[in-house]
Every structure is written in structure tokens, then in C-alpha cells.
Amino acid sequence: RLEAVGEMPSQILSAAAIIGAAFDPEDVRDVSGRSEEEVAGALEELVVRGLIVEQEHGYDFSHERLRTVTEERVGRARRRLLHRRVAQALRARHRQPALVARHLELAGDHPQAALEYAAAGDRARSLSARAEAVAHYEAALALGHDDPGALHEAIGDVHTLRGEYGRALAAYNAAAAFAGRQTAGRIEHKLGAVHERRGEWALSEHHYMQALATVSGTERATVQADRSRVAWHRGEEEVARKLGIEALALAEQDGAQGAAARAHNILGLLGCGRKHLQRSLELSIGLGDPSVRIAALNNLALDYAAAGELTAAEALTREALELCIAQGDRHHEAALRNNLADVLHRAGRADGAMAELKLAATAFAAIGSDGEALYPGVWSLVEW
């Protein structure tokens, strides 16, 4: 049937095959370089011949094998040209970056394809499609993206939220190999945070100290707040209190709202009064990072629960849980469900408590190991 097709319809069919299974007249026109009338006439003829079928929002090949054969008959040079045109058309219509990237890759434009894959990774990450995000970032790396350090760091961020701590550490260490002085401290800070999540206090403190060697201002206040929390976990309450006070002073000196929220949070954990937890929650409003607010909500809820104010504790925990699920932080979600189960149990709501406890146990089990290595510290996470 293909041999009987004239030159014009054949060109249109080739352009459609490069576009993919489903296509619309506008894309075919841009890719083929033909006029609107020529495209319309060719499509009508192809429908009559049974090579393509008309659908509600465009056209499709009558059989996938037909599309494959048509694509294979396009010469290599022309195929690359058409893939480039497809990418341009998709980008002009603000289509998915991953699709644009794939056509650029097939066109042989690897530098631009790498940029589009990175953009696709960012988009997938914003939509909480984290497995897809990692795949897109890795594709960008494979094509020689000009900022591999940033991509490795982004991959580490995704793995951290998914509770895949071994992979997160590997990604951050890869990012560290490309880091300049300005970014080295941030990477060390993130390495410390992963070890802290695994309950490895000494390693966490080591990386936080490494971070302090290069960070300044707001970042320094944040690191000191995190060091305070690690010291508290290790039972070094005086050291923790000193670091927490220093973190708050640094944050207020720089007018750093997020860092101040973190500092107030740790001082609340250290028993300096509920007012610090309430202030942390107030300062967390409007911050770009939801993790600060999640921590403030959780710790204030625990304080209310300790005082027997279970209704307030439940409301705060549920708000934190909703934010955490949206963020996609599996480990903190497990901890929040565990805390909620405790509140519900104390309130005499056994069925609800058991349901949350089962969800928490399942989540903890998924992130509590890395291959054959077990990290019991992840199970002890209650407040942070």
C-alpha cells in the first residue's frame, strides 16, 4: 500500500511517522514544511487509502507496524531533520519537555536534549513523579549536561525524599566531585542530613562540621541548628542548647526567617518552652521549603500530646501529614503516622490508631534497609 502513495502524501506520512503514533495537522504542517492546504489534501487521501484513521483530536496510523515501516524508510539525514522539526514544533506548543528531549536526542542534538531532559526532570519532580524525575536527570547526565553536579544533587534530593538513603549518599558524593567552594558546603550539609536520618550521629556531625568550613550567614545558622539537634539526639543537652542559641542569634542577625524557624524548633525540642515551637510555626508560614513547617507542626503536636491536649495534637499532626504526603517525604510521613497512631490510641480510638500504625510500619520497613544493611535508627525518628 505504501508504494502506491504519491510523493506529497508520502512526505506527509513520513513526517507523521516521525512525530509518533498520534499526530495533528498543525504538527504535520510544521514538520513537513508543506502548506495547510497540501497537508489537508494529503491527509484526506491517506484516510481514504486506509493508512491513517481520523480521531477526535487528530489522526493515527491504522496499524503501529505501518508507522514503524514508514519511519524506517526515511533516510538517516532526513530522519534527523524531521526529529529536529518535531522538537521545535513541540516546544513552540509548550508540550512535555521529555518528548521534546527525546526528539532532540534522535536528531543528534545532544547538548540541547540534555537541557530538555533536565527540565523534564524538574517538571516531573514538581509533580511528585520522582522515579520519572531521576530517569530524566540520568538521561541528561548520559548526554553530557553541562552542569552534572547540579543534576547529581537533584537526584540526591529525590532519593532522600523517597527514603533511598544509600542512593542519596552516592548521588551527593558524585555532586561533591563537581562542587566548587560555593556549593561544597551545601552538599556536605545534605550528606549530614542523610546520615542523621539514618541515625548515624557521628557521621552526621562530621559532615555538618565540614559544611561549616565553607558556608556563611543564613546557611551557617541552619547548619548550627541541625548540629544542635544531633547533639540532642546524642544526649548532649548542654552542647545542643548552646548550638541552638547560637543558631537563633545568627539567624536573627541575618534576618533569615527559615533559619530562625529551625532554631526556634530545636530550642522547643530542648524544653525551652512551647513558645519556641509556636514561634517556629509562625515563622514557617510562606517559606518555600515545606519541611520547616512540617517539623514545627509535628513537634508542637507532640508538645500538646505530652500535656494531654489530644484534640489539638491530632489536628496539628494531620496538617503536618497532609503537607508531608504532598512533599513526598516517605520517612517523615512514616514518623507522623506513628505519632498520629499514638495520639489516637491515647484518645481511645483503637481502630484508627491501628490503621495508622500499620501504614507507619510498612513505610518504615521500606526505608529501614539498604540492600542487606539495616539501619535501625530510621525507626526511632519521632521528632526532628
C-alpha positions in Angstrom: 0.0 0.0 0.0 2.9 2.4 0.7 4.3 2.0 -2.9 1.0 3.3 -4.4 1.1 6.5 -2.4 2.1 9.7 -4.3 5.0 11.9 -3.5 3.1 14.5 -1.5 1.1 12.1 0.7 4.3 10.1 1.2 6.1 13.1 2.6 3.2 13.8 4.9 3.1 10.2 6.0 6.9 10.3 6.8 6.5 13.4 8.9 3.6 11.8 10.8 5.7 8.7 11.4 8.5 10.7 12.9 6.0 12.6 15.1 4.7 9.4 16.6 1.6 7.3 16.9 -0.9 10.2 17.3 -0.5 13.5 15.4 -2.5 16.6 14.4 -2.5 18.6 11.2 -0.6 21.5 12.7 2.3 19.4 13.8 2.5 17.6 10.4 2.4 21.0 8.6 5.3 22.4 10.7 7.4 19.2 10.4 6.8 18.6 6.7 7.2 22.2 5.6 4.1 21.9 3.5 1.2 24.3 3.3 -2.1 23.9 5.2 -4.0 23.0 2.0 -1.4 20.5 0.9 -1.4 18.8 4.3 -5.2 18.7 4.4 -5.4 17.1 0.9 -2.7 14.6 1.7 -4.4 13.5 5.0 -7.7 13.0 3.2 -6.1 10.8 0.6 -4.3 8.8 3.3 -7.5 8.3 5.2 -9.2 7.0 2.0 -6.4 4.6 1.4 -6.8 3.3 5.0 -3.2 4.2 6.0 -4.3 6.5 8.7 -7.5 7.0 10.7 -9.2 10.2 11.8 -9.8 10.6 15.5 -11.5 13.1 17.7 -8.4 15.2 18.3 -6.2 14.3 15.3 -5.0 11.3 13.4 -3.3 8.0 14.0 -1.8 5.2 11.9 -4.2 2.4 11.1 -1.5 0.0 12.5 1.6 0.5 14.5 3.6 -1.7 12.2 2.7 0.6 9.3 4.1 3.6 11.3 7.3 1.7 12.0 7.9 0.7 8.4 7.2 4.2 7.2 9.8 5.6 9.7 12.4 3.0 8.7 12.0 4.1 5.1 13.1 7.6 5.9 16.8 8.2 5.2 19.0 8.9 8.2 19.8 12.5 7.3 16.1 13.4 6.7 15.0 11.5 9.8 17.3 13.7 11.9 16.0 16.8 10.2 12.4 15.8 10.9 13.1 15.0 14.5 14.6 18.4 14.9 11.5 20.0 13.4 9.2 17.9 15.6 11.1 19.1 18.7 10.8 22.7 17.5 7.0 22.3 16.9 6.5 20.6 20.3 8.5 23.3 22.1 6.5 26.1 20.4 3.3 24.5 21.6 4.7 24.0 25.2 4.5 20.3 25.0 6.2 18.0 27.6 9.9 18.6 27.9 10.6 14.9 27.9 9.1 14.5 24.5 11.0 17.5 23.2 14.2 16.0 24.6 13.6 12.6 23.0 13.2 14.1 19.6 16.3 16.3 20.0 18.3 13.2 21.1 17.1 11.4 18.0 18.0 14.5 15.9 21.6 14.2 17.3 21.4 17.5 19.2 22.7 16.0 22.5 23.6 19.3 24.3 20.1 20.7 23.8 18.5 17.3 24.5 20.3 17.2 27.8 18.9 20.6 28.8 15.4 19.5 27.9 15.8 16.2 29.9 16.9 18.2 32.9 13.8 20.5 32.5 11.7 17.3 32.2 13.3 16.1 35.5 12.4 19.3 37.2 8.8 19.1 35.9 8.4 15.5 37.0 9.8 16.4 40.4 7.3 19.2 40.8 4.5 16.8 40.1 5.9 14.3 42.6 6.7 11.8 39.8 10.1 11.2 41.4 11.0 7.9 39.7 10.5 9.7 36.3 12.5 12.7 37.6 15.5 10.5 38.3 15.3 8.8 34.9 15.2 12.2 33.2 18.1 13.6 35.2 20.1 10.4 34.4 19.3 10.8 30.7 20.6 14.4 30.9 23.8 13.2 32.5 24.3 10.5 29.9 24.0 13.1 27.1 26.7 15.3 28.7 24.7 18.0 30.5 27.0 21.0 31.2 26.2 21.0 35.0 26.5 17.4 36.2 26.9 18.5 39.8 23.5 20.1 39.9 21.9 17.0 38.4 23.6 14.6 40.8 22.4 16.9 43.7 18.9 16.9 42.4 19.0 13.1 42.1 20.2 13.0 45.7 17.3 15.2 46.8 14.8 12.9 45.2 16.3 9.8 46.7 16.3 11.4 50.1 12.6 12.1 50.0 12.0 8.6 48.8 14.0 7.2 51.8 16.6 5.7 49.5 19.5 6.8 51.6 22.2 4.7 50.0 21.4 6.1 46.6 21.1 9.6 48.0 24.6 9.4 49.5 26.0 8.1 46.3 24.4 11.0 44.3 25.6 13.6 46.8 29.1 12.2 46.7 29.0 12.4 43.0 27.8 16.0 43.2 30.6 16.8 45.6 33.2 15.8 43.0 31.9 18.7 40.8 31.3 21.2 43.6 33.1 24.5 43.8 33.6 26.3 47.1 30.2 27.9 47.0 28.3 24.6 46.6 30.6 22.3 48.6 29.2 23.4 51.9 25.6 22.8 50.8 26.4 19.3 49.6 28.2 18.5 52.9 25.1 19.7 54.7 22.9 17.4 52.7 25.2 14.4 53.3 25.0 15.2 57.0 21.2 15.3 56.8 21.0 11.8 55.2 23.3 10.3 57.9 21.1 12.0 60.5 18.0 10.4 59.1 19.7 7.0 59.4 20.6 7.7 63.0 24.3 7.9 62.3 25.1 10.8 64.6 28.9 10.8 64.4 28.9 10.8 60.6 26.2 13.4 60.5 28.2 15.7 62.8 31.3 15.2 60.7 29.6 16.4 57.5 27.9 19.3 59.3 31.4 20.4 60.6 32.7 20.1 57.0 29.8 22.3 55.8 30.6 24.9 58.4 34.1 25.3 56.9 32.6 26.9 53.7 29.1 28.2 54.5 28.3 31.6 56.0 25.4 33.7 57.1 22.0 32.1 56.8 23.4 28.7 55.8 25.7 28.7 58.9 22.7 29.3 61.2 20.8 26.4 59.6 23.8 24.1 60.0 24.2 25.1 63.6 20.5 24.3 64.2 21.0 20.9 62.7 24.1 20.3 64.8 22.1 21.2 67.9 19.5 18.6 67.0 22.2 15.9 66.5 23.8 16.8 69.9 20.3 16.5 71.5 19.9 13.0 69.9 23.3 12.0 71.3 22.2 13.1 74.8 24.5 16.2 74.9 21.9 18.6 76.1 24.2 21.4 77.1 26.0 21.3 73.8 22.7 21.2 72.0 21.3 24.2 73.9 24.4 26.3 73.2 24.3 25.5 69.5 20.6 26.2 69.3 21.0 29.6 70.9 23.9 30.4 68.6 21.8 29.3 65.6 19.0 31.6 66.6 21.4 34.6 67.1 22.9 34.0 63.7 19.5 33.8 62.0 18.1 36.9 63.7 21.3 38.8 62.9 20.9 38.0 59.1 17.1 38.3 59.2 16.8 34.7 58.0 13.2 33.6 58.6 13.8 29.9 57.7 16.9 29.5 59.8 15.2 31.3 62.7 12.2 28.9 62.4 14.6 25.9 62.6 16.4 27.4 65.6 13.2 28.0 67.5 12.1 24.5 66.6 15.2 22.9 68.2 15.0 25.1 71.3 11.5 23.9 71.7 12.6 20.3 71.5 15.2 21.1 74.2 12.5 22.1 76.6 13.0 25.8 76.4 9.2 26.3 76.2 6.2 25.9 73.9 6.6 29.5 72.8 9.6 28.5 70.7 7.6 25.8 68.9 4.8 28.3 68.3 7.2 30.9 67.0 8.8 28.3 64.7 5.3 27.6 63.3 4.7 31.3 62.8 7.9 31.8 61.0 7.4 28.8 58.8 4.4 30.5 57.1 5.2 31.4 53.5 8.6 29.6 53.3 9.4 27.8 50.1 10.5 24.7 51.9 7.5 22.9 53.5 9.8 20.7 55.6 10.3 23.5 58.1 6.6 23.9 58.7 6.1 20.1 58.8 8.7 19.8 61.6 7.2 22.7 63.5 3.7 21.2 63.3 4.9 17.8 64.4 6.9 19.0 67.3 4.2 21.3 68.6 1.7 18.4 68.2 4.0 16.3 70.4 4.1 19.0 73.0 0.3 19.2 73.1 0.1 15.4 73.3 2.5 15.4 76.2 0.3 17.8 78.0 -2.8 15.7 77.3 -4.3 18.1 74.8 -5.1 15.4 72.3 -7.6 17.2 70.1 -5.0 19.9 69.3 -2.3 17.3 68.9 -4.3 15.4 66.4 -5.2 18.5 64.3 -1.6 19.6 64.1 -0.3 16.1 63.2 -2.9 15.7 60.5 -1.9 19.0 59.0 1.7 18.0 59.0 0.9 14.7 57.5 -1.0 16.3 54.6 1.9 18.6 53.8 4.3 15.7 54.1 2.4 13.5 51.7 2.3 16.3 49.2 6.1 16.8 49.6 6.6 13.1 49.2 8.9 12.6 52.2 8.4 8.9 53.0 10.4 8.8 56.2 8.8 11.8 57.8 5.4 10.5 56.7 6.0 7.2 58.5 7.0 9.1 61.6 4.0 11.3 61.5 1.7 8.3 61.1 3.3 6.7 64.0 2.8 9.8 66.1 -0.8 10.1 65.0 -1.4 6.4 65.9 -0.1 7.2 69.4 -2.5 10.2 69.8 -5.5 8.2 68.5 -4.6 5.3 70.9 -4.5 7.7 73.9 -7.8 9.1 72.8 -9.4 5.7 72.9 -9.7 5.3 69.1 -8.1 1.9 68.7 -9.2 1.2 65.2 -7.9 4.4 63.8 -4.7 4.0 65.7 -4.1 0.5 64.4 -4.7 1.7 60.8 -2.1 4.4 61.1 0.3 2.1 62.9 0.1 -0.4 60.0 0.8 2.3 57.4 3.7 3.6 59.5 5.2 0.1 59.9 5.0 -0.6 56.2 6.7 2.8 55.4 9.4 2.3 58.0 10.2 -1.2 56.7 10.6 0.1 53.1 13.2 2.7 54.1 14.8 0.8 57.0 17.3 -1.1 55.0 19.7 -0.6 52.1 20.4 -3.9 50.5 21.4 -6.2 53.3 22.5 -3.4 55.6 20.0 -2.5 58.3 19.7 1.0 59.9 17.6 0.7 63.0 18.0 4.5 63.6 15.3 5.2 61.0 12.7 3.6 63.2 13.5 5.9 66.1 12.6 9.1 64.2 9.8 10.8 66.1 10.7 14.5 66.2 13.1 16.5 64.1 
